[in-house]
Structures are given as structure tokens and as C-alpha cells.
Amino acid sequence: MVEIPRSHPRYWSLYYRERIIEGMEMGMTAKAGLIAHGRGEAFDYLIGERTIEPAERAMRAAVAKFLLAEHPVISVNGNVAALVPKETVELAKALDARLEVNLFYRTEERVRAIAEELRKYGADELLGLNPTKRIPGLEHERGRVDENGIWKADVVLVPLEDGDRTEALVRMGKFVVTVDLNPLSRSARMADVTIVDNVVRAYPRMTELAREMKDYSREELLRIIADYENGKTLSDVLLHIRDRLTRLAEEGVWRRKKLD
């Protein structure tokens, strides 16, 4: 990976770009994943490159649902494996969820590379290595799922997801949580809970919440879920972007050292 000086003002942004590139070189990330990362990065600029209140609200609802789930599963694709392999394993353990590798551009080489990366960080059991079921209506490789994983799951976390797969999982009766920086994407609009945040921030925060909320009563967790409205969350994200851009336009952004 290219060495980036810590003093660089865009260190973290460049660091995660290099992680995606490295993921491609390791055989985990598809070329299309580079495009997807760039699109997400653009929306991260718009929200201010930080976790905003609607995202925090969505994370609490997602964690509550996972803690109540009977068969929770976290889906892992190439970008996730490149950006947050350690954090993914930690989140799965905190939520007592199973991990399933699922890829749009699936090859056995990519699956093995992702599995090896996750195992470096303590993933004990990985599903999706030999999927035997297919999500109805999905003809591409992403439709193939593990019989003991996403196929039987009641709650599924599908970060950086394709809209058609999110919609298909909802049609199957799954409760779908997604992490998506684009509040206008089909995934964001189709999911039951949409966390509009960068996955590199969302996963560590969700792990913290899982450890904090594991002692909540069932009634408390149910109340958090009942009070949550995904449509309002997405609207609040758009209002946040509108207000932030309006403020920046009024204040001026030319040669500003700090935008927020």
C-alpha cells in the first residue's frame, strides 16, 4: 500500500482509498468496487464526513433488532472485507451474528481471499463458501446464498448493497439493515433500517452500541424499534445535507480551513 504521511490533511480518505486498491490487488475487491467507493465518498463529503444524528438513530434501531433476532446474519462483500475486516468480525461477535460471504462478481478465488482475510481477525465460522440456495428473482451470482445463513435469517445486515438484492430480501420477509452513504439509492429506500454513514465509522459504533444495549430488557429493545421510522430518517439526512450546503454557501467555502 502506498505510504501516506499522517500530516496529510486528507489522510483518512486517502488511506481508505488505498485499502480498496489493496483489496483489489489481494483479489477481494472487484473493479466495480472502486467506482462504488468513489460514489460513497462523494456523499460522505455532503454529510460532512462524520456520523450524524439520523445515522446514530438508525444504528440504535438496527442493533436493537439484531439483539432480538433468532438467526441474525451479516453479509460481507469485497469492499467490506477490504475496508473493515477486523471491525466486521468484532461486530458479528458483539451481535452474536453469523458472517456470510456474498458477491455480485463471484469467483472462488475472491471468496477464498475474503475468507482468509476475515479469519486473520478471528472469524471462526464463515458461511457462503458453498451456497446451495437462491434468492427468488435474482439470477446473478449475488442471488446465491447459504442455506444456514441468509436463506434462514430473520435479520440481515447488507452493507454497500445492490438495490435489487435488498428488495428481494425484503420480499422474502427478511428484516433488512443496510449501511449506505447514498440516501437516494434503491438499497437505502428499500431497507427496513438505513444507516447513512461510512462503514468505517458505522461498524465500530454499532459494536459499542451492541455492548451497551445487550443488557436492555426486551421491552426496551422493542420500544426502540417501534419508535423508528426509516422514511423519516432518510428525510432527515436530506435535510441535514440541504442545511449544511446552505450554510456553506452563505459562509463561503473558498480557502476555508475547516468546513464545519
Helices and strands as residue ranges (DSSP letters): H 11-25, H 31-47, H 53-68, E 72-76, H 78-83, H 85-95, E 98-101, H 108-120, E 126-127, E 133-134, G 141-143, E 144-145, E 155-157, H 163-171, E 175-179, H 186-190, E 193-195, H 199-213, H 218-226, H 230-251
